Amino acid sequence: MGPPPDSVLTAFGLTGPATRLPGGQGTTYAVDGAVLKPAGSAVAAEWTADVTAALEPDGFRVATPLGSPGHRVVEGWTAWSALPGEHRRGSTPWPEALRTAARFTAALARVDRPLPPAPDSVFSVADRMAWGEEDPVQGGPGHAVRQLLQELRTPVRAPAQLVHGDLAHNLLWHDHLPPGVIDLSPYRRPAGYCAAVVVVDAVLWSGARADLVGHVADVPEIAQLVVRALLFRLTIGELMLRDPGRWPRGRESDVRADLDRARPLVDRVARQRPTGS
């Protein structure tokens, strides 16, 4: 997908050249102090902008959506103020990331609202499978591990609310400012699920140790939330493997690498299985 056309820039009050930003799907551009990205679903994009604009940051920063309510998608594009900061994938301070997850989740609870309608994706399907709301995917290199996690799953009693389901690598770090949170991926799950996914993502993709979960030991039902977060990520890998031309991580070597890195965390939550279960 090419850069946003001049008509989009004009609608958002922007001028200047569009510079493609690294990462993601390669469809995000920086222009005149703003970040523009394809909206996907216009309804979902407007909803995300409204929710983000309603947040009251406390110990974190968020980008501001450009445009007025109901008019934040222009020709399929959204625009956000650019946040100072950088990704630190190789040196993320994970304890601080987990504290940010807690603060951001608390802020989301204050603007809680139903999710907008959205088309199915590997992410929404994997989410439902992880929570036992849809039959699990069968087969593949991770079948045995996913089966074990399904057997470890027990009911979670914590109430659902809005959470960010992909926060770990959507943080911008700055030496003199609070962490910036970008690209809200909304799910309705218990509050601690955001932290559980952060732990899993840190272990799978950033070299963190499984004992990182000890930093959130006080989160209610954290072991069960980690079980579901592991199922979520490992199921996504399996679904991507079945459509490799569409996904950069749709390779069996990626799935097997994730399984290897997940094993210490799987073993840790397996040891917490209640006696007699």
TORMAR-275010 format. One record per residue (C-alpha): residue in three letters; chain; x, y, z. Coordinates in steps of 0.02 Angstrom, whole numbers. Layout:
BEGIN
+-----+----+--------+--------+--------+
!  aa ! ch !      u !      v !      w !
+-----+----+--------+--------+--------+
! ALA !  A !      X !      Y !      Z !
...
+-----+----+--------+--------+--------+
This chain:
BEGIN
+-----+----+--------+--------+--------+
!  aa ! ch !      u !      v !      w !
+-----+----+--------+--------+--------+
! MET !  A !      0 !      0 !      0 !
! GLY !  A !     69 !    169 !    -49 !
! PRO !  A !     75 !    329 !     54 !
! PRO !  A !    -82 !    428 !     96 !
! PRO !  A !   -136 !    543 !    -46 !
! ASP !  A !   -129 !    732 !    -33 !
! SER !  A !   -318 !    740 !     -9 !
! VAL !  A !   -300 !    641 !    153 !
! LEU !  A !   -159 !    752 !    215 !
! THR !  A !   -262 !    907 !    177 !
! ALA !  A !   -413 !    838 !    270 !
! PHE !  A !   -306 !    812 !    425 !
! GLY !  A !   -221 !    982 !    408 !
! LEU !  A !    -51 !    908 !    367 !
! THR !  A !     81 !    957 !    240 !
! GLY !  A !    246 !    884 !    185 !
! PRO !  A !    315 !    719 !    122 !
! ALA !  A !    259 !    552 !    192 !
! THR !  A !    398 !    441 !    262 !
! ARG !  A !    365 !    256 !    281 !
! LEU !  A !    396 !    196 !    459 !
! PRO !  A !    482 !     31 !    495 !
! GLY !  A !    394 !   -118 !    572 !
! GLY !  A !    217 !   -181 !    565 !
! GLN !  A !    147 !   -213 !    392 !
! GLY !  A !    248 !    -72 !    314 !
! THR !  A !     93 !     36 !    288 !
! THR !  A !    120 !    168 !    422 !
! TYR !  A !    187 !    340 !    375 !
! ALA !  A !    253 !    492 !    468 !
! VAL !  A !    195 !    662 !    403 !
! ASP !  A !    214 !    834 !    481 !
! GLY !  A !    220 !    775 !    662 !
! ALA !  A !     83 !    646 !    639 !
! VAL !  A !     74 !    459 !    606 !
! LEU !  A !    -47 !    396 !    473 !
! LYS !  A !   -102 !    216 !    451 !
! PRO !  A !   -238 !    122 !    357 !
! ALA !  A !   -399 !    112 !    456 !
! GLY !  A !   -455 !    -64 !    411 !
! SER !  A !   -632 !    -62 !    476 !
! ALA !  A !   -692 !    118 !    482 !
! VAL !  A !   -813 !     79 !    624 !
! ALA !  A !   -677 !     -3 !    729 !
! ALA !  A !   -554 !    137 !    691 !
! GLU !  A !   -678 !    272 !    745 !
! TRP !  A !   -715 !    172 !    903 !
! THR !  A !   -529 !    155 !    944 !
! ALA !  A !   -501 !    340 !    917 !
! ASP !  A !   -648 !    385 !   1030 !
! VAL !  A !   -590 !    268 !   1169 !
! THR !  A !   -411 !    329 !   1160 !
! ALA !  A !   -465 !    512 !   1161 !
! ALA !  A !   -569 !    479 !   1317 !
! LEU !  A !   -425 !    405 !   1417 !
! GLU !  A !   -350 !    503 !   1562 !
! PRO !  A !   -164 !    458 !   1559 !
! ASP !  A !    -89 !    420 !   1729 !
! GLY !  A !     91 !    363 !   1719 !
! PHE !  A !     84 !    335 !   1531 !
! ARG !  A !     60 !    434 !   1370 !
! VAL !  A !    -57 !    404 !   1223 !
! ALA !  A !    -64 !    480 !   1049 !
! THR !  A !   -208 !    597 !   1009 !
! PRO !  A !   -318 !    554 !    859 !
! LEU !  A !   -333 !    691 !    729 !
! GLY !  A !   -501 !    742 !    660 !
! SER !  A !   -666 !    764 !    750 !
! PRO !  A !   -777 !    625 !    820 !
! GLY !  A !   -861 !    534 !    677 !
! HIS !  A !   -735 !    604 !    552 !
! ARG !  A !   -574 !    521 !    606 !
! VAL !  A !   -563 !    407 !    455 !
! VAL !  A !   -528 !    492 !    288 !
! GLU !  A !   -522 !    389 !    130 !
! GLY !  A !   -475 !    237 !    233 !
! TRP !  A !   -338 !    324 !    335 !
! THR !  A !   -323 !    376 !    517 !
! ALA !  A !   -201 !    504 !    587 !
! TRP !  A !   -126 !    519 !    760 !
! SER !  A !     -8 !    640 !    845 !
! ALA !  A !    168 !    570 !    846 !
! LEU !  A !    231 !    522 !   1019 !
! PRO !  A !    414 !    553 !   1062 !
! GLY !  A !    503 !    392 !   1105 !
! GLU !  A !    572 !    232 !   1033 !
! HIS !  A !    541 !     46 !   1033 !
! ARG !  A !    670 !    -48 !   1139 !
! ARG !  A !    638 !   -227 !   1088 !
! GLY !  A !    811 !   -283 !   1139 !
! SER !  A !    815 !   -190 !   1303 !
! THR !  A !    636 !   -168 !   1361 !
! PRO !  A !    623 !   -138 !   1549 !
! TRP !  A !    492 !   -273 !   1574 !
! PRO !  A !    447 !   -236 !   1756 !
! GLU !  A !    407 !    -57 !   1703 !
! ALA !  A !    310 !   -124 !   1553 !
! LEU !  A !    204 !   -227 !   1672 !
! ARG !  A !    172 !    -76 !   1783 !
! THR !  A !    120 !     20 !   1628 !
! ALA !  A !      4 !   -122 !   1580 !
! ALA !  A !    -81 !   -107 !   1750 !
! ARG !  A !    -99 !     82 !   1737 !
! PHE !  A !   -164 !     76 !   1559 !
! THR !  A !   -288 !    -62 !   1602 !
! ALA !  A !   -353 !     40 !   1749 !
! ALA !  A !   -379 !    189 !   1633 !
! LEU !  A !   -472 !     80 !   1508 !
! ALA !  A !   -588 !     20 !   1646 !
! ARG !  A !   -647 !    200 !   1670 !
! VAL !  A !   -702 !    214 !   1488 !
! ASP !  A !   -765 !     36 !   1471 !
! ARG !  A !   -885 !      5 !   1329 !
! PRO !  A !   -936 !   -139 !   1214 !
! LEU !  A !   -821 !   -187 !   1072 !
! PRO !  A !   -870 !   -129 !    898 !
! PRO !  A !   -919 !   -253 !    763 !
! ALA !  A !   -766 !   -312 !    668 !
! PRO !  A !   -727 !   -446 !    539 !
! ASP !  A !   -647 !   -607 !    598 !
! SER !  A !   -457 !   -620 !    593 !
! VAL !  A !   -328 !   -745 !    651 !
! PHE !  A !   -316 !   -641 !    810 !
! SER !  A !   -502 !   -642 !    853 !
! VAL !  A !   -517 !   -827 !    810 !
! ALA !  A !   -364 !   -871 !    915 !
! ASP !  A !   -432 !   -767 !   1059 !
! ARG !  A !   -596 !   -864 !   1061 !
! MET !  A !   -503 !  -1029 !   1048 !
! ALA !  A !   -388 !   -981 !   1192 !
! TRP !  A !   -539 !   -945 !   1302 !
! GLY !  A !   -633 !  -1103 !   1254 !
! GLU !  A !   -767 !  -1008 !   1158 !
! GLU !  A !   -727 !  -1097 !    995 !
! ASP !  A !   -661 !  -1270 !    957 !
! PRO !  A !   -470 !  -1270 !    956 !
! VAL !  A !   -367 !  -1288 !    799 !
! GLN !  A !   -305 !  -1466 !    778 !
! GLY !  A !   -137 !  -1535 !    723 !
! GLY !  A !     20 !  -1441 !    679 !
! PRO !  A !    190 !  -1441 !    766 !
! GLY !  A !    119 !  -1362 !    924 !
! HIS !  A !    -29 !  -1479 !    946 !
! ALA !  A !     40 !  -1569 !   1100 !
! VAL !  A !     85 !  -1408 !   1190 !
! ARG !  A !    -82 !  -1328 !   1151 !
! GLN !  A !   -171 !  -1486 !   1209 !
! LEU !  A !    -76 !  -1478 !   1375 !
! LEU !  A !   -124 !  -1296 !   1397 !
! GLN !  A !   -306 !  -1336 !   1361 !
! GLU !  A !   -299 !  -1470 !   1497 !
! LEU !  A !   -224 !  -1343 !   1618 !
! ARG !  A !   -364 !  -1220 !   1586 !
! THR !  A !   -490 !  -1197 !   1727 !
! PRO !  A !   -629 !  -1067 !   1742 !
! VAL !  A !   -579 !   -886 !   1771 !
! ARG !  A !   -695 !   -788 !   1884 !
! ALA !  A !   -629 !   -611 !   1863 !
! PRO !  A !   -747 !   -497 !   1767 !
! ALA !  A !   -710 !   -442 !   1590 !
! GLN !  A !   -668 !   -264 !   1539 !
! LEU !  A !   -577 !   -178 !   1397 !
! VAL !  A !   -393 !   -228 !   1389 !
! HIS !  A !   -249 !   -199 !   1269 !
! GLY !  A !   -209 !   -370 !   1196 !
! ASP !  A !    -43 !   -322 !   1114 !
! LEU !  A !     42 !   -199 !   1229 !
! ALA !  A !    215 !   -275 !   1248 !
! HIS !  A !    289 !   -212 !   1085 !
! ASN !  A !    175 !    -61 !   1068 !
! LEU !  A !    266 !     41 !   1198 !
! LEU !  A !    374 !    193 !   1160 !
! TRP !  A !    512 !    227 !   1284 !
! HIS !  A !    587 !    397 !   1324 !
! ASP !  A !    723 !    443 !   1448 !
! HIS !  A !    623 !    587 !   1523 !
! LEU !  A !    440 !    546 !   1489 !
! PRO !  A !    321 !    408 !   1544 !
! PRO !  A !    302 !    260 !   1426 !
! GLY !  A !    194 !    291 !   1273 !
! VAL !  A !     58 !    164 !   1231 !
! ILE !  A !      9 !    148 !   1048 !
! ASP !  A !    -99 !     42 !    933 !
! LEU !  A !   -237 !    -14 !   1052 !
! SER !  A !   -288 !   -194 !   1012 !
! PRO !  A !   -451 !   -206 !   1109 !
! TYR !  A !   -517 !   -363 !   1189 !
! ARG !  A !   -644 !   -392 !   1328 !
! ARG !  A !   -553 !   -500 !   1454 !
! PRO !  A !   -507 !   -492 !   1639 !
! ALA !  A !   -397 !   -345 !   1687 !
! GLY !  A !   -245 !   -455 !   1719 !
! TYR !  A !   -247 !   -527 !   1544 !
! CYS !  A !   -152 !   -378 !   1475 !
! ALA !  A !     -7 !   -416 !   1592 !
! ALA !  A !    -17 !   -601 !   1551 !
! VAL !  A !      3 !   -567 !   1365 !
! VAL !  A !    148 !   -449 !   1403 !
! VAL !  A !    236 !   -589 !   1498 !
! VAL !  A !    207 !   -714 !   1357 !
! ASP !  A !    264 !   -594 !   1221 !
! ALA !  A !    419 !   -547 !   1320 !
! VAL !  A !    466 !   -731 !   1341 !
! LEU !  A !    425 !   -783 !   1163 !
! TRP !  A !    501 !   -638 !   1067 !
! SER !  A !    616 !   -534 !   1177 !
! GLY !  A !    721 !   -657 !   1274 !
! ALA !  A !    639 !   -629 !   1443 !
! ARG !  A !    646 !   -769 !   1571 !
! ALA !  A !    492 !   -863 !   1628 !
! ASP !  A !    513 !   -795 !   1804 !
! LEU !  A !    456 !   -625 !   1738 !
! VAL !  A !    282 !   -687 !   1785 !
! GLY !  A !    336 !   -668 !   1966 !
! HIS !  A !    322 !   -479 !   1946 !
! VAL !  A !    133 !   -499 !   1928 !
! ALA !  A !    109 !   -637 !   2056 !
! ASP !  A !    -19 !   -529 !   2146 !
! VAL !  A !   -133 !   -518 !   1993 !
! PRO !  A !   -289 !   -623 !   2025 !
! GLU !  A !   -287 !   -790 !   1932 !
! ILE !  A !   -125 !   -744 !   1842 !
! ALA !  A !    -76 !   -925 !   1807 !
! GLN !  A !   -240 !   -957 !   1718 !
! LEU !  A !   -224 !   -794 !   1622 !
! VAL !  A !    -48 !   -844 !   1566 !
! VAL !  A !   -116 !  -1013 !   1509 !
! ARG !  A !   -239 !   -922 !   1398 !
! ALA !  A !   -109 !   -797 !   1337 !
! LEU !  A !      5 !   -941 !   1287 !
! LEU !  A !   -138 !  -1026 !   1197 !
! PHE !  A !   -178 !   -862 !   1111 !
! ARG !  A !     -4 !   -834 !   1042 !
! LEU !  A !     31 !  -1016 !    997 !
! THR !  A !   -136 !  -1031 !    910 !
! ILE !  A !   -102 !   -874 !    809 !
! GLY !  A !     62 !   -953 !    752 !
! GLU !  A !    -28 !  -1111 !    698 !
! LEU !  A !   -162 !  -1014 !    604 !
! MET !  A !    -30 !   -909 !    516 !
! LEU !  A !     63 !  -1067 !    469 !
! ARG !  A !    -91 !  -1122 !    373 !
! ASP !  A !    -89 !   -962 !    268 !
! PRO !  A !     98 !   -929 !    249 !
! GLY !  A !     88 !   -814 !     99 !
! ARG !  A !     -6 !   -684 !    200 !
! TRP !  A !     99 !   -676 !    358 !
! PRO !  A !    285 !   -639 !    383 !
! ARG !  A !    288 !   -764 !    527 !
! GLY !  A !    194 !   -899 !    432 !
! ARG !  A !    339 !  -1022 !    434 !
! GLU !  A !    356 !  -1185 !    528 !
! SER !  A !    527 !  -1132 !    592 !
! ASP !  A !    445 !   -981 !    677 !
! VAL !  A !    313 !  -1090 !    757 !
! ARG !  A !    442 !  -1214 !    822 !
! ALA !  A !    551 !  -1073 !    888 !
! ASP !  A !    402 !  -1003 !    983 !
! LEU !  A !    366 !  -1175 !   1055 !
! ASP !  A !    545 !  -1193 !   1115 !
! ARG !  A !    544 !  -1023 !   1199 !
! ALA !  A !    372 !  -1054 !   1274 !
! ARG !  A !    422 !  -1217 !   1359 !
! PRO !  A !    493 !  -1143 !   1522 !
! LEU !  A !    336 !  -1038 !   1546 !
! VAL !  A !    223 !  -1186 !   1504 !
! ASP !  A !    317 !  -1291 !   1632 !
! ARG !  A !    301 !  -1154 !   1762 !
! VAL !  A !    112 !  -1139 !   1747 !
! ALA !  A !     95 !  -1329 !   1737 !
! ARG !  A !    178 !  -1342 !   1908 !
! GLN !  A !     42 !  -1229 !   1976 !
! ARG !  A !    -96 !  -1349 !   1924 !
! PRO !  A !   -209 !  -1373 !   2076 !
! THR !  A !   -184 !  -1540 !   2164 !
! GLY !  A !   -308 !  -1670 !   2103 !
! SER !  A !   -345 !  -1583 !   1938 !
+-----+----+--------+--------+--------+
